[in-house]
Amino acid sequence: MEETHTVRICSAQIASVWDDPDRTLKKAGIFVSHAAASGAALVSFPEQFATGWDPHSGSPAEDCKGTVVSVLRELAKENNISILGSFREQNDPLPKNTAIVIGGDGRVLAKYAKVHLFSPGGEHEGFSSGSELGMFTLGPFTCGIAICYDLRFPELFRLYAEKGVQAVFVPAAWPGSRMKHWELFITARACENQMYVVGTNTTGVTPVETYTGGSMTVDPSGAILNRANEAEQLLFCDLDLDVVRKVRSTFPVTKDKREDLYHALSGRKY
């Protein structure tokens, strides 16, 4: 049997039903079934899609046996597709903004709690930050997870690249007022680390912000492969591992890094 080096992924650009996970999850089920029917191996939803992103939300936090994760696990099994979702994870003293990946058999493949909290919006007042990477396997790919504001911190993506990650999925609630930064950071993180970066953004108006979609996938050379408009939609892309390998082999930029010099110039002890 011939080995395949490609995998089809899907960004589900969905508008949350504000603070109503039951209704949002019901709508999400339609997106999941369509993504699976179109051959996607994974469908990714935006940041905190079940309720809408709110740094001061009064919505109850859940564990992996709560409503959001339980429904996503059932949807994954029913449709035999991996799902990247998001929920307010129980944690003391404050919940975590957590993305979770569930396999087509309903098993949890990875979890990632947002490392960089959006302090300009007060997220640090309502959430605890994460401290671990989130990695999983999708077909031939080793994948990583980042969330929204994490895009502004290249160190996280460099860590993923050093661990052999070839694609990073970024669920987000990125406001329409800063869309030029969304495109800039996704393109930069992909190009500088020679990996695919898949940004899945929300859309619609909430009490917190106005969102305009623009979900996009960028390849390891920095080329934008696709981009959504403002409407709710499914955005598909076929990722090719051979493209990652070719870019990294023909333009081996990482060999020219000067880690020893960076450490010396920083004046910090590592």
C-alpha positions in Angstrom: 0.0 0.0 0.0 1.4 3.3 -1.1 2.2 5.7 1.8 0.3 9.0 1.7 1.9 12.3 2.6 -1.2 14.5 2.4 -4.0 15.2 4.8 -7.2 17.2 4.3 -8.1 19.7 7.1 -11.0 22.0 7.6 -11.5 25.3 9.4 -15.0 25.7 10.7 -15.6 29.4 10.8 -18.6 29.6 13.0 -20.4 32.4 14.9 -21.1 31.4 18.5 -24.6 31.5 20.0 -23.5 33.8 22.8 -23.2 32.0 26.1 -25.4 29.1 24.9 -23.2 26.0 24.3 -26.2 23.7 23.7 -27.3 25.7 20.7 -23.8 26.4 19.4 -22.9 22.7 19.6 -26.0 21.7 17.7 -25.0 24.1 14.9 -21.4 22.8 15.1 -22.7 19.3 14.5 -23.8 20.3 11.0 -20.4 21.7 10.3 -18.7 18.5 11.5 -20.9 16.2 9.3 -20.2 18.3 6.2 -16.5 18.4 6.9 -16.4 14.6 7.3 -18.4 14.1 4.1 -15.9 16.2 2.2 -13.0 14.0 3.2 -11.5 16.1 6.0 -9.4 14.2 8.6 -9.8 17.1 11.1 -12.1 20.0 11.6 -11.0 22.9 13.7 -13.3 25.3 15.5 -12.5 28.9 16.8 -11.4 29.8 20.3 -14.1 29.2 23.0 -16.5 28.7 20.1 -19.2 27.0 22.3 -19.9 30.1 24.3 -18.0 32.9 22.6 -14.7 34.3 24.0 -15.3 36.4 27.1 -12.4 37.0 29.6 -15.0 37.7 32.4 -17.5 35.0 31.5 -19.7 33.6 34.2 -20.2 30.4 32.3 -19.3 27.3 34.4 -16.0 25.7 33.8 -16.0 22.0 32.9 -13.7 19.0 32.9 -13.3 16.6 30.1 -16.5 14.9 31.1 -18.5 18.1 30.8 -21.0 19.0 28.1 -18.7 20.5 25.5 -16.1 17.8 25.4 -18.7 15.0 25.7 -20.6 16.3 22.7 -17.4 16.8 20.7 -16.4 13.2 21.4 -19.8 11.9 20.2 -19.6 14.0 17.1 -16.1 12.7 16.4 -17.2 9.1 16.7 -20.4 9.5 14.8 -18.6 11.1 11.8 -15.2 9.4 12.2 -13.3 12.7 12.1 -10.9 14.4 14.4 -12.1 17.6 16.0 -10.2 20.5 17.5 -12.5 22.3 19.9 -12.2 24.6 22.9 -13.7 24.9 26.4 -13.3 26.6 29.8 -11.4 24.0 31.7 -11.8 23.6 35.4 -8.7 24.8 37.3 -8.0 26.4 40.6 -8.1 29.3 41.2 -9.1 30.3 37.7 -10.2 28.2 34.7 -7.9 27.6 31.7 -8.7 28.6 28.1 -8.1 25.1 26.7 -8.1 23.7 23.2 -8.6 19.9 22.9 -8.2 17.5 20.0 -10.4 14.4 19.8 -9.7 11.6 17.4 -12.3 9.8 15.2 -12.6 7.1 17.8 -13.6 9.6 20.5 -10.2 9.5 22.3 -8.6 12.7 23.5 -5.4 13.1 21.5 -4.1 16.4 23.0 -4.9 19.3 25.2 -3.3 22.8 25.2 -4.1 25.6 27.6 -3.4 29.1 26.3 0.1 30.1 27.4 -0.1 33.8 26.6 -3.2 35.4 28.0 -4.5 38.6 26.4 -3.9 41.1 29.2 -5.0 44.2 27.1 -8.5 42.6 27.2 -8.3 41.4 30.8 -8.0 37.7 30.0 -5.4 37.2 32.8 -8.1 38.3 35.3 -10.5 35.5 34.2 -8.1 32.7 33.2 -5.0 30.9 34.4 -2.3 30.5 31.8 -1.0 27.2 30.6 2.5 26.0 30.7 2.8 23.0 28.4 2.9 22.4 24.6 0.0 20.5 22.9 1.1 18.0 20.2 -0.7 15.3 18.3 -0.4 13.2 15.2 -2.7 13.7 12.2 -1.9 11.2 9.3 1.7 11.8 8.4 1.9 15.1 10.3 3.2 16.0 13.7 1.0 18.9 14.8 0.9 21.6 17.5 -1.7 23.9 19.0 -1.6 27.6 19.8 -4.5 29.9 20.6 -5.1 33.4 19.2 -2.8 35.9 21.1 -0.1 33.2 21.1 0.5 34.2 17.5 2.3 37.3 18.8 5.0 35.2 20.5 7.3 33.5 18.0 9.1 31.6 20.8 6.2 29.2 21.1 6.2 28.4 17.4 10.0 28.0 17.4 9.7 25.4 20.2 7.2 23.5 18.1 9.5 23.6 15.1 12.4 22.3 17.2 10.3 19.4 18.3 9.6 18.4 14.7 6.1 19.9 14.3 5.1 20.5 10.7 1.7 22.1 11.2 0.3 24.3 13.9 -3.5 24.9 14.4 -4.5 28.2 15.8 -8.2 28.6 17.0 -8.9 32.2 17.6 -11.3 35.0 18.4 -9.3 37.7 16.5 -11.2 41.0 16.2 -12.0 42.6 12.9 -10.1 45.8 13.9 -6.8 44.0 13.8 -7.1 41.7 10.8 -3.9 43.0 9.2 -2.0 41.7 12.2 -3.8 38.3 11.9 -2.5 37.8 8.4 0.9 39.2 9.3 1.5 36.9 12.2 0.2 33.7 10.6 2.3 34.3 7.5 5.4 35.1 9.6 5.1 32.2 11.9 4.6 29.8 9.0 7.5 31.2 6.9 10.1 31.6 9.7 9.5 28.1 11.0 8.8 26.5 7.6 5.6 24.9 8.6 1.9 25.1 7.9 -0.1 27.4 10.1 -3.9 27.0 10.1 -5.8 29.9 11.7 -9.5 29.3 12.4 -11.2 32.5 13.4 -14.7 33.3 14.6 -17.1 35.7 13.0 -20.1 37.8 14.1 -20.8 40.4 16.8 -20.7 39.6 20.5 -20.9 41.8 23.6 -17.1 41.7 23.7 -16.1 42.4 20.1 -16.9 42.4 16.4 -15.3 39.5 14.4 -14.9 39.3 10.7 -13.7 35.8 10.0 -10.7 35.6 7.7 -9.7 32.1 8.6 -6.7 31.1 6.6 -4.0 28.5 5.9 -0.4 29.5 5.1 2.2 27.0 3.7 5.8 26.6 4.8 7.1 29.2 2.3 4.7 31.8 3.6 2.2 31.5 0.7 -1.5 32.0 1.7 -3.3 29.0 0.4 -6.8 30.0 1.2 -8.7 32.6 3.1 -12.3 32.9 4.2 -14.5 36.0 4.0 -16.8 37.2 6.9 -19.5 34.5 6.4 -19.9 31.3 8.4 -18.2 28.6 6.3 -16.0 25.6 6.0 -12.5 26.2 4.6 -10.7 23.2 3.3 -7.0 22.7 2.5 -4.8 19.7 1.7 -1.6 19.7 3.6 1.4 18.0 2.0 4.3 16.8 4.1 6.5 16.7 1.0 6.1 20.5 0.8 7.5 20.9 4.3 10.4 18.6 3.6 11.3 20.4 0.4 11.2 23.9 1.9 13.3 22.8 4.8 15.8 20.9 2.7 16.2 23.5 -0.1 16.3 26.5 2.2 17.8 25.1 5.5 17.7 28.4 7.4 17.7 26.7 10.9 21.4 25.6 10.5 22.4 29.3 10.5 20.9 30.0 13.9 23.3 31.4 16.6 21.8 30.2 19.8 25.0 30.6 21.7 25.3 34.2 20.6 21.7 34.9 21.4 22.1 33.7 24.9 25.3 35.7 25.4 23.8 38.9 24.0 20.7 38.6 26.1 22.7 38.7 29.3 20.5 36.0 30.8 21.5 32.7 32.2 19.6 29.7 30.7 
